[in-house]
Amino acid sequence: MPSITSPNVDKLKSNAEVEGLLGIIKHQEDDQLRRDAIAALGELGDAPAVDALISVVRDCEASERITATYALGNAGETAIAPLIELLGERKIPRWNAALRALEIIGKPAVEYLTPLFGGERSGEVITLLEKIGDPSAVGPLLDFLDADEGYANMICLALGKLGDSRAVEPIIAVLENSTDFRGRSAAARALGQLGDPRAIEPLISALRDEHQLVRSRAADALGRVGKDAVIPLLSALEDENQEVRSSAADALAITGDARAVEPVIAIFGAEETLTRTLRNGNAGFARLLIDSGAETEWSKLLMEEAVLDHASSVELLLEQGVDANAVNERTNGFECIA
């Protein structure tokens, strides 16, 4: 209960007394009382309350600024235009607060953010649109991709996360034509996220890219997209770069093709292959490993803690005929990773 002399935040909010709430924020020593006043402004959500919250972001300490950021997010569409204006200010804490509040507001902010493409905050805006995750950003992102290759890597990553098939062909164009390896590697990653079969041949070609990061990302993506890419991925196991070989081996495990078993074991060894396979949730390939006839004590490996700490391992152990009591004793009641 507030003391008799404490301002009544609820009453001030009911009467929409913005100046009174702002006075609490700026002059009261009670931290909780200040936080309650900031939250009340966010609940009011009208233009005077939003202006007051913007002043808190500009003028108050970090703790009040953080609370005001969330209150501005809760204020909704009324706060968008002032937050866009705040993005133009030079002080990093202010535009970080604006970005976070706009992220909380979400979809309604998209149409206000896309006109900022081409400005000095373009990178932050792209990342923010990726976080908001609304498909209405896809068209403007594609337009900006066509207009400015300098942001191709960020745009491709955002489009991959947004998951819209309209982005497939433009991202393939980046993979095939960008002169910046960062753009090509981001394009390969995004194509893996999108999972569209149109990307298979371009990704296979990217396994021969001059830059190792692009080749590695292309191998990763083919594991998600290309069940028919086993032969090129097997060839990628001979790449001069270890990261590319590792990515190709992981991708082959994801394809679940029996032809991959021996080459992948040759790369990682039996224990590491099994651990990586289970970590990726690929019990099917783990069964292929066990059934491969390789001279390995699979039951013993499955009982190793690094391997056993995966949901599929217990089921595989029981399939191997290991006594259920022994398995229960070994797990000792810990919860396996799903």
C-alpha positions, 0 to 999 in steps of 0.5 A: 500500500502506498503511504498517505503522502505518496501520489496515487498513480491509479487516480492520476491515470484515471484522470489522464493527468500526464503531467502528474505522472511525469512529475512522479517519474522525474522527482519521486525517489521510490523506484517502484512508484516511478515504474508504475507511473511509466507503465500508466503512461503506456496504458493511457497510450494517447499522444500526450502520454507518448510524448511524456514517455519519449521525454523519459527515454531522452532524459532519464536514467537507464532503468527508467528508459528501459521501462519507458521503452516497453511502455511505448511498445504497449502504447501501440500505433500512437507511438510509431511516428514519435519512435521513428523520429527518435530513430533519427537521433544520434544517441545510441541508447535512444534509438536502441529504445526506439528499435525495441519499442517498434519491435513490440508494436510489431506489424503496424510499424512495418509500413512506417519502417520500410520508407527508411530504406536507403538511410543511415539506419537501413541495417537496423531497420532490416534487422528489425523487420526480420524480428517483427516477422510480418510478411508485409515486409517482403515486397519492400525488402525485395525492392531494396535488394534490387536497389542496393547490393550493399545490404544483400547479406542482411536482406537475404537473412531477413527474407530467409527467416520470413519464409516467403517463396516470393524471395526464392528467385531473387535470392538465387540471383544474389547467390549466383551474381553477387560479388560479395562473398557475404551476400552469397553466403547469406543467400545460401543460408536463406535458401536452406531456410526457405527449403524450395527445390528451385534452389537445389541446382544453384546450391550445388553450383555454389559448392564450387564457389571460390570462398569457403564460407559460401561453400560451407553454407551451400552444403548446410542448405543442401542438407535441408533442401536437397535429398537429391544432392547426395553425390555433390555433397559426397564430393564436397567431403574432399574439399580443402577446407575443414569447415566445408567438409564438416558441413557436407558431412552434417548435410549428408547425415540429414539426407539419411542416405545410406551412401553417406555412412562410411564417408561421414564416419571417415570424417568424424569417427564413429562416436562424433558422428553418432553424437552429431547425428543425435544432436541434430535429431536425426535418429534415422541416420543413427540407425543407418550408422548402427546397421552399417556393419562398421566395427563399432560397439554402438551400444557402448557409445550410446551409453556415453553421457554425451550421446545419451543426453539426447531423446532418441538415444534411449530408444536406440539403446533398447532397440539394441537389446540393452536391458531397460534397467541398465538404461534407467540406471545410466540415465539416473533420472536426468531428462534427455534433450528433446 
